[in-house]
Structure formats: structure tokens, C-alpha cells
Amino acid sequence: MEKTLLNNFHFNSDQYGQIIWGWDDECVHEANNHKTFKPKISDLIIKSELPAKDKTIVRKELFDDLLLDDKPKEKPKGIFANRK
């Protein structure tokens, strides 16, 4: 019987299909204990069986997808730009 881990997530890659991934253990500790934590590409662990070169490509694709919603807001323009 296969053991399910709490740190297993699934990602649907454009090139490689369903990918299983997780966070590095040190990263999980940082995220739980620091409000301003920002993940790095090296914090992602690809658990699916892929060649090393392909894991790098998938890791970059996953990282871009995770941070898609974390982009900074546009600066105000016009009369709202000079508010204090």
C-alpha cells in the first residue's frame, strides 16, 4: 500500500502532463514561521520520475505558475498618484 504524504501536490504541466511535487523541508519551516517568506525555485522538489534536464524545465514552469498571482499591483496614475 502506497503511503500518502502531506507534502505531495499535483501540477498539470503543458509539456509533461501530471507532475507530483512538494516543498523542501526547510522551506516549509520558513513559510510557517515568517510572514514575509517568499519561495525560491530551489525550494520546489519535483517527485515525478523525469530526467534532470526536464525537472529543471518543469520546476521553472511551476514556479512561474505559483507566483502568477503574486505580482505587485500597478502604481496609481493621474490624480491618485500624488496621494499621501
Secondary structure, DSSP 8 states (H G I E B T S, - for coil): -----TT-EEEEETTTEEEEEEE-HHHHHHHHH-TT----GGGEEE-S---HHHHHHHHHHHHHHHTGGG-------GGGTT--
